[in-house]
Amino acid sequence: MVKSFSVLVLLLGIGAMFAALLLGYVPDSELNQTARYYADKTASETGAANIVAAIVVTYRGLDTLGEVTVLFLSAAIVGLVLASGHQQGKMRHAQPPSGELLVIGVRLLVPLILLLGVYVFINGHLTPGGGFQGGAILASAMLLLLLGDPLRTFSHKLIAIVESISGLVFVGMGILGIFYAGGFLDNRVLPLGTLGEVFSAGAIPIIYSFVGLKVGAEFSSMLANLSGTEEL
């Protein structure tokens, strides 16, 4: 009874705080100095039609590096936590065969999903999307493969190689920006090209491509580890 009452009080307190924020919210009548600079200068300085992508990859590139690092640590922790179960050598439960409709659907959809993921992060400088979104789409293809065949195994070594190489290239592009442009992850290490074209925005398409591969590999690593935890 006391526990339920405490939870209710906590929920009411949180609700009151959000209500106060909502009722007291007043939208800005104009952009602040930083936002105005981004709105006015991003397209000309980076050559990217997607201003959000340019901000995430270049102006706030260190934040993106931190986010990728957090995701890597999460994948590593999942692997470490589940490693003891794998080392015990216990076999997974035998799974009933998947339905024919699901198997055919997997064969049809997986290539299309992979193609969509690649499209999303390659065109992240032009359209909504980017490396994180594209990487998540790539990992969803792996999830679909596991749904179609729960006993399917994946090469952890290959996933680790893709993740490591992608991370090294991502950081390497950032370092090149320090020496050959204006700072870490400055996309002007390559020509900016023509605004709105695929080959534009300097190094942003390359950076986003490897971010997408890294994110996809990290999500796939977690899925591969989780899929092997069922025991007799």
C-alpha positions in Angstrom: 0.0 0.0 0.0 2.8 2.4 1.0 4.7 1.5 -2.1 1.8 2.1 -4.4 1.1 5.4 -2.7 4.7 6.5 -3.2 4.6 5.6 -6.9 1.4 7.6 -7.2 2.9 10.6 -5.5 6.0 10.4 -7.7 3.9 10.2 -10.9 1.8 13.2 -9.8 5.0 15.2 -9.0 6.5 14.4 -12.4 3.1 15.3 -14.1 3.0 18.6 -12.2 6.5 19.5 -13.4 5.7 18.7 -17.0 2.4 20.7 -16.7 4.3 23.7 -15.4 6.7 23.5 -18.3 3.9 23.2 -20.8 1.8 26.0 -19.4 4.8 28.3 -19.0 6.2 27.6 -22.5 6.6 30.6 -24.7 8.0 30.0 -28.2 10.8 32.3 -29.4 9.7 34.9 -31.8 13.1 34.7 -33.6 16.1 32.4 -33.8 18.9 32.9 -31.3 22.4 33.9 -32.5 23.7 30.3 -32.8 20.5 29.0 -34.6 20.6 32.1 -36.9 24.2 31.4 -37.9 23.3 27.7 -38.7 20.3 28.7 -40.7 22.2 31.4 -42.7 25.7 29.8 -43.1 25.4 26.0 -43.1 24.4 25.5 -46.7 27.2 27.8 -48.1 29.9 26.6 -45.7 29.2 22.8 -45.9 27.4 22.4 -49.2 24.8 20.2 -47.6 21.1 20.6 -48.4 20.1 18.9 -45.1 21.2 21.5 -42.6 20.5 19.1 -39.6 22.9 16.5 -41.1 25.6 19.2 -41.6 25.3 20.4 -38.0 25.4 16.9 -36.6 28.4 15.8 -38.7 30.5 19.0 -38.8 29.6 21.7 -36.3 28.7 19.2 -33.6 30.9 16.4 -34.8 32.4 15.7 -31.3 28.8 15.1 -30.1 28.3 12.5 -32.9 31.6 10.9 -31.9 30.4 10.7 -28.3 27.1 9.1 -29.4 28.8 6.5 -31.5 31.1 5.8 -28.6 28.2 5.3 -26.2 26.6 2.9 -28.7 29.8 1.0 -29.0 30.1 0.7 -25.2 26.5 -0.5 -25.0 27.2 -3.2 -27.6 30.4 -4.2 -25.8 28.6 -4.5 -22.5 25.9 -6.6 -23.9 28.5 -8.9 -25.4 30.4 -9.1 -22.1 27.3 -9.8 -20.0 26.2 -12.6 -22.4 29.7 -14.0 -22.8 29.4 -16.3 -19.8 26.4 -18.0 -21.2 28.2 -18.7 -24.5 31.2 -20.0 -22.7 29.2 -22.5 -20.8 28.6 -24.3 -24.1 24.9 -24.8 -23.6 22.8 -25.4 -26.7 19.8 -23.3 -27.6 16.3 -24.5 -27.6 15.3 -26.2 -30.8 13.0 -23.9 -32.7 10.1 -25.0 -34.9 10.6 -24.3 -38.6 9.4 -21.0 -39.7 6.4 -20.7 -42.0 6.9 -20.7 -45.7 5.4 -17.3 -46.1 7.8 -15.8 -43.5 10.8 -17.4 -45.2 9.8 -16.2 -48.6 9.1 -12.7 -47.2 12.6 -12.6 -45.6 14.3 -13.5 -48.9 12.3 -10.8 -50.7 12.6 -8.0 -48.1 16.1 -8.3 -46.7 17.9 -7.1 -49.9 15.4 -4.2 -50.2 15.9 -3.3 -46.6 19.7 -3.3 -47.0 19.3 -1.2 -50.1 17.1 1.3 -48.3 19.6 1.6 -45.4 22.5 2.3 -47.8 20.3 4.9 -49.6 19.4 6.6 -46.3 23.0 7.2 -45.1 24.5 7.9 -48.5 21.8 10.6 -49.1 21.9 11.9 -45.5 23.3 15.3 -46.7 20.3 15.8 -49.1 17.3 14.3 -47.4 16.1 13.5 -43.8 18.1 10.6 -42.5 21.7 9.8 -42.0 24.2 7.4 -40.5 22.3 6.5 -37.4 19.0 6.0 -39.2 20.6 4.0 -42.1 22.5 1.8 -39.6 19.4 1.0 -37.7 17.7 0.0 -41.0 20.6 -2.3 -41.8 20.3 -3.9 -38.4 16.6 -4.4 -38.9 17.4 -6.6 -41.9 19.4 -8.8 -39.6 16.5 -9.0 -37.1 14.3 -10.1 -40.0 16.8 -12.9 -40.8 16.6 -14.1 -37.2 12.8 -14.1 -37.3 12.9 -16.2 -40.4 15.5 -18.6 -39.0 15.9 -18.3 -35.2 18.8 -20.8 -35.3 20.8 -18.8 -37.8 24.3 -17.8 -36.7 26.3 -14.8 -37.7 30.0 -14.2 -37.9 31.0 -12.1 -34.9 34.4 -11.7 -36.3 33.1 -10.1 -39.5 30.8 -7.8 -37.6 33.7 -6.7 -35.4 35.9 -6.0 -38.4 33.2 -3.9 -40.1 32.6 -2.0 -36.8 36.3 -1.4 -36.2 37.2 -0.3 -39.7 34.2 2.0 -39.8 35.2 3.6 -36.5 38.8 4.1 -37.6 37.7 5.7 -40.9 35.3 8.0 -39.0 37.9 9.2 -36.6 40.5 9.4 -39.4 38.2 11.7 -41.5 37.9 13.8 -38.4 41.7 14.1 -38.0 42.1 14.9 -41.6 39.8 17.9 -41.0 42.1 19.2 -38.4 45.1 19.2 -40.8 43.5 20.0 -44.1 40.4 22.1 -43.2 39.1 24.1 -40.3 38.8 21.5 -37.5 37.8 18.0 -36.4 35.3 16.4 -38.9 35.4 19.5 -41.1 33.9 18.2 -44.3 35.8 20.6 -46.5 38.7 18.1 -46.8 36.9 17.3 -50.1 35.4 19.7 -52.6 31.9 20.8 -51.6 30.5 20.3 -55.1 27.1 21.6 -56.2 24.4 22.1 -53.5 21.7 19.5 -53.9 23.7 16.9 -55.9 24.7 13.5 -54.6 28.4 14.3 -54.9 28.3 17.3 -52.8 28.8 18.4 -49.1 32.5 17.5 -49.1 33.2 14.5 -46.9 29.8 14.3 -45.2 28.5 11.4 -47.5 31.7 9.4 -46.7 31.5 10.2 -43.0 27.8 9.3 -42.8 28.4 6.1 -44.8 30.9 4.8 -42.3 28.8 6.0 -39.4 25.9 4.0 -40.9 28.1 0.9 -41.2 29.4 1.3 -37.7 25.9 1.7 -36.2 24.5 -1.2 -38.2 27.4 -3.4 -37.0 26.9 -2.5 -33.4 23.2 -3.1 -33.4 23.8 -6.3 -35.3 26.4 -7.4 -32.7 23.8 -6.9 -30.0 21.2 -8.9 -31.9 23.7 -11.7 -32.6 24.6 -11.9 -28.9 20.9 -11.9 -27.8 19.9 -14.5 -30.3 22.4 -17.0 -28.9 21.3 -16.7 -25.2 18.5 -19.3 -25.2 19.5 -22.4 -23.3 18.2 -25.8 -22.6 
